[in-house]
């Protein structure tokens, strides 16, 4: 489907045009392959990852940020709810990240094609920038840092998405703490849904990145600064990717200009 200006000029796909599904699936497969390649390239940098972790921990203390343990203590088993909070946090971390993002893109693809293209481009820029930073700055998460005195809640209480030996984990790069794609994607989802819908409740989508922030910090998988850097990268992606028209508002199109009628001749002219 293409659109044309009133004078017949071709302008490419219209804002409501749905991209080809095969192309989109290939793009997702390419991003996943890039992530796996990043995991391979980061092998053997354990010492650098722990040295960077010490630097981040010291920087957060110098900035007087609250310790990640403040959030974790709210999740650990105690009187009343027992292990329910920590199990819920681990499950949220393990089971919500990818399915929520996929559901977000599928909904936009089916209902808001123009916003889908925008969100896909934003996520691509964000993820690409994050992978570059993962390679340039390997970082051990706080659950591995002795100075943090935090519990690896995934291994201690389950469920866990990571292997017990980070250096031998072939499924995930456990030294890719900064930036947090868990938080970056969650924030992108909230921004995308708020932009693509007109409901007065649409800002409630921000509860998803807020819950994600508390979960990734409370489970000791990320530092506060991991989320701050992810938010900064998302802001940069939003700045460089052109936004689609606001939801419910059709794009402004150039209308043909009315032909100018010749001025009426004065009465008696030419006599």
C-alpha positions in Angstrom: 0.0 0.0 0.0 1.4 3.4 -1.0 0.2 6.9 -0.6 0.3 9.7 -3.2 0.1 13.5 -3.0 -2.8 15.1 -4.8 -0.6 15.7 -7.9 0.1 12.0 -8.2 3.6 11.9 -6.7 4.6 8.7 -4.9 5.3 9.1 -1.2 5.9 5.5 -0.1 3.9 3.5 2.5 1.1 5.4 4.2 1.0 5.8 7.9 -1.5 3.0 8.3 0.5 0.6 6.2 1.4 -2.6 8.0 5.0 -3.8 7.4 5.5 -7.2 6.0 5.5 -9.8 8.7 8.4 -11.9 7.3 10.6 -8.8 7.3 9.8 -8.0 10.9 10.5 -11.6 12.0 13.9 -11.5 10.2 14.7 -8.2 12.0 13.9 -9.7 15.4 16.0 -12.8 14.5 18.9 -10.5 13.6 18.7 -8.6 16.9 18.7 -11.9 18.8 21.8 -13.1 16.8 23.6 -9.9 17.6 22.8 -10.4 21.3 24.2 -13.9 21.1 27.3 -12.7 19.4 27.8 -10.1 22.1 27.6 -12.9 24.7 30.5 -14.7 22.8 32.6 -11.6 22.5 32.3 -10.8 26.2 33.9 -14.2 27.2 37.0 -14.0 29.3 36.5 -10.5 30.7 35.5 -11.5 34.2 38.2 -9.5 36.0 37.3 -6.3 34.1 33.6 -6.9 34.9 34.3 -7.0 38.7 36.6 -4.1 38.6 33.9 -2.0 36.9 31.4 -3.2 39.5 33.6 -1.8 42.3 33.7 1.5 40.5 30.0 1.7 40.0 29.3 0.7 43.6 31.7 3.4 44.9 30.2 6.0 42.5 26.7 5.3 43.8 27.9 5.8 47.3 29.6 9.0 46.3 26.3 10.2 44.8 24.5 9.2 48.0 22.2 6.9 46.2 20.2 4.6 48.5 21.7 1.1 48.7 20.1 -1.6 46.6 19.8 -3.6 49.8 17.1 -1.1 50.9 14.8 -2.5 48.3 15.9 -6.1 48.7 15.0 -6.1 52.4 11.4 -5.5 51.4 11.4 -8.7 49.3 13.2 -11.1 51.5 11.2 -13.6 53.6 9.8 -12.3 56.8 6.8 -12.6 59.0 3.4 -12.4 57.3 3.9 -12.9 53.6 6.9 -15.3 53.9 8.7 -15.9 50.6 5.8 -14.6 48.4 7.3 -11.2 47.7 10.7 -12.6 46.6 9.1 -15.3 44.5 6.9 -12.7 42.8 9.9 -10.5 42.1 11.9 -13.3 40.7 9.0 -14.4 38.5 8.4 -10.9 37.3 12.1 -10.6 36.3 12.1 -14.0 34.6 8.7 -14.1 32.9 7.5 -10.6 32.1 10.4 -8.9 30.3 10.3 -10.6 26.9 6.5 -11.5 26.7 5.4 -8.0 27.6 7.7 -6.5 24.9 6.5 -9.0 22.3 2.8 -8.4 23.2 3.4 -4.7 23.0 4.9 -4.9 19.5 2.2 -7.4 18.3 -0.6 -5.1 19.5 1.0 -2.1 17.8 1.6 -4.1 14.6 -2.1 -5.1 14.4 -3.7 -1.9 15.8 -1.3 1.0 15.2 1.0 0.2 12.3 2.5 3.7 12.2 3.3 3.6 15.9 4.6 0.1 15.5 7.3 1.2 13.0 8.3 4.0 15.3 8.5 1.8 18.4 10.4 -0.9 16.5 13.0 1.7 15.4 13.3 3.1 18.9 13.8 -0.4 20.4 16.3 -1.2 17.7 18.4 1.9 18.4 18.1 1.4 22.1 19.1 -2.3 22.0 22.0 -1.6 19.5 23.4 1.1 21.8 23.0 -1.1 24.8 24.9 -4.0 23.2 27.7 -1.7 22.3 27.9 -0.5 25.9 27.7 -4.1 27.2 30.8 -4.9 25.1 32.7 -1.7 26.0 31.9 -1.8 29.7 31.4 -5.3 31.1 29.8 -5.1 34.5 29.1 -7.7 37.2 25.7 -7.2 38.8 25.4 -6.4 42.5 24.4 -10.0 43.4 28.0 -11.0 42.5 29.7 -8.1 44.4 31.0 -9.0 47.8 31.0 -5.4 48.9 27.2 -5.1 48.3 26.3 -7.9 50.7 23.2 -8.8 48.7 21.5 -12.1 48.1 21.1 -13.7 44.7 17.4 -14.1 45.1 17.0 -16.1 41.9 19.4 -18.8 43.1 18.3 -18.6 46.7 14.5 -18.7 46.2 13.9 -19.2 42.5 13.0 -19.0 39.8 16.3 -18.0 38.2 17.1 -17.3 34.6 20.9 -17.5 35.0 23.3 -20.3 35.5 25.2 -20.7 38.8 28.6 -20.1 37.0 28.4 -16.8 35.2 31.6 -17.3 33.1 30.2 -20.6 31.8 26.7 -19.4 31.0 26.1 -19.9 27.3 22.5 -18.5 27.3 23.0 -15.1 28.7 25.7 -12.5 29.3 25.7 -12.1 33.1 28.2 -9.3 32.9 25.9 -7.0 30.8 24.4 -5.2 33.8 24.8 -1.7 32.3 22.5 -0.6 30.8 19.5 -2.6 32.0 17.5 -3.6 29.0 14.8 -4.9 31.4 14.2 -1.3 32.4 14.9 0.2 29.1 12.4 -2.0 27.2 9.8 -1.5 30.0 10.1 2.3 29.8 9.9 2.1 26.0 6.7 0.1 26.3 5.2 2.6 28.6 6.1 5.5 26.4 4.9 3.7 23.3 1.5 2.8 24.8 1.0 6.3 26.1 1.8 7.7 22.7 -0.4 5.2 20.8 -3.5 5.4 22.9 -5.9 8.2 23.8 -7.3 6.8 27.1 -7.1 9.2 30.1 -5.6 6.3 32.0 -2.7 5.7 29.6 -0.1 7.1 32.0 -0.7 4.1 34.2 1.5 2.2 31.8 4.4 3.9 33.7 3.7 1.4 36.5 5.4 -1.3 34.4 8.8 0.4 34.4 8.4 1.4 38.0 7.7 -2.2 39.0 10.5 -3.4 36.8 12.9 -0.9 38.5 12.1 -2.2 41.9 12.3 -5.8 40.8 15.7 -5.5 39.0 17.2 -3.7 42.0 15.5 -5.8 44.7 16.7 -9.0 43.1 20.2 -7.6 42.9 20.5 -8.0 39.2 21.1 -4.3 38.5 22.4 -1.1 40.1 20.4 2.1 40.2 22.8 3.5 37.6 22.0 0.7 35.1 18.5 2.0 34.9 19.6 5.7 34.7 21.8 4.9 31.7 19.0 2.9 30.0 16.7 5.8 30.4 19.3 8.2 28.9 19.8 5.9 25.9 16.0 5.7 25.4 15.8 9.4 25.5 18.5 9.6 22.8 16.7 7.1 20.7 13.4 9.0 21.0 15.2 12.2 20.0 16.6 10.7 16.7 13.7 8.6 15.6 10.9 10.7 14.1 7.6 10.4 15.9 4.4 9.2 14.2 1.2 11.4 14.3 -0.6 11.4 17.7 -3.0 8.6 18.3 -6.5 9.4 16.9 -5.2 12.3 14.8 -4.8 11.7 11.1 -1.6 13.0 9.5 -1.8 16.3 7.9 -1.7 16.0 4.1 -1.1 18.7 1.5 -4.3 19.7 -0.2 -4.5 20.9 -3.8 -4.5 24.6 -4.0 -7.6 26.1 -5.7 -6.9 27.6 -9.0 -6.9 31.3 -9.0 -9.7 32.8 -11.0 -8.7 35.6 -13.3 -9.6 39.0 -12.0 -12.9 40.4 -13.4 -12.4 43.0 -16.0 -13.7 46.5 -15.1 -17.1 47.3 -16.6 -16.6 49.0 -19.9 -13.1 47.8 -20.4 -12.1 47.2 -24.0 -14.9 49.5 -25.3 
